[in-house]
Amino acid sequence: MSVLIVGIGALGCLFAARLAASGCPVTMLGSWPDGLATLRKQGVRLLEMDGSSQNYPVELMVGPECQGNFIHALVLVKAWQTERAARQLEHCLSEAGLALTLQNGLGNYEILSDRLTPGRVALGVTTVGARMLEPGYVQYTGKGRVSIGASPNIDQLAGLLTDAGFQVEITPDPTSLLWGKLVINAAINPLTALLRVTNGELLDRPGAHALLAEVAREAALVAMEGGAVLPYPNPVAAVEEVARNTASNYSSMLQDVQRGAITEIEAINGAIVRMGERSGIPTPVNKMLYQLVSSLDHQ
């Protein structure tokens, strides 16, 4: 049973390689010319944590040619590409199909649901780590979980991901996990992108550490005001633990800045600032980081 993976970045390539290795046929949909050229020539290449690497064959589809009848799709594009992905999925996803978003930030599920109807979209969160080394060549940088919101049609896709070696859980409240990850991303990602440092180095710099804590507090207040129940009691401690456990990792936002690509700052800190404004909660540190990273996006 073929799975369509929308996105050919780090996580898209990681999921494609894992699924292909398990014997599941994979089709990838993307628009990055260098990535498509490499994937077409040699498939997706995965570097494991033990230093071994292997190439896995995948099928490819490109934007305007996007036609299909897929039962399962994983949406792994950047948040600012979600609207385009939703339009493409209108032509690729079966009427009985299900698209699972595992993206960062807020708003992706809503954009997809507007196009595909809510019954054909599932909300998920992943903490799996990946780093793009070259077009089509991804490094697996950290074990994590794939948490998926309960849905009548999710069991088959969850089984395919489990067979591919992912730790999968079905949760009745994926919004809690989404906000839990958002608070952590908001605190870690922009600071690493601006300072050009690994996650762990934020804890070694007193000024950065203080900012990290303040961002987490602001974001948690916005989340709770909006009715979200965070999956941890102390947001600052949770962010510090993630930074410590992923000390040598380069955040996805830092990787975007290094490549000169557009970041997901709008869907992460930008979303927190906008929700804070609507609910009357000040978010000055989130706003500062949002403005600074946004300025990098428009160099």
Protein Blocks (a to p, Z undefined) as FASTA:
>chain_A
ZZddedjbfklmmmmmmmmmnopacddddfbfklmmmmmmnopadddfkopacddddddd
dfklmgcjdfbdcdfbdfklmmmmmmmmmmmpcfkbccddfbecehjlmmmmmmnopklc
ccdddfbdcddfbghiacdfbdcdddddddfklmmmmmmmmmnopacdddfblmlmmmmm
mmmmmmmmmmmmmnopafklmmmpmklmmmmmmmmmmmmmmmmmnopacfbfblklmmmm
mmmmmmmpccfklmmmmnopacfklmmmmmmmmmmmmnopacfklmmmmmmmmmmmmZZ
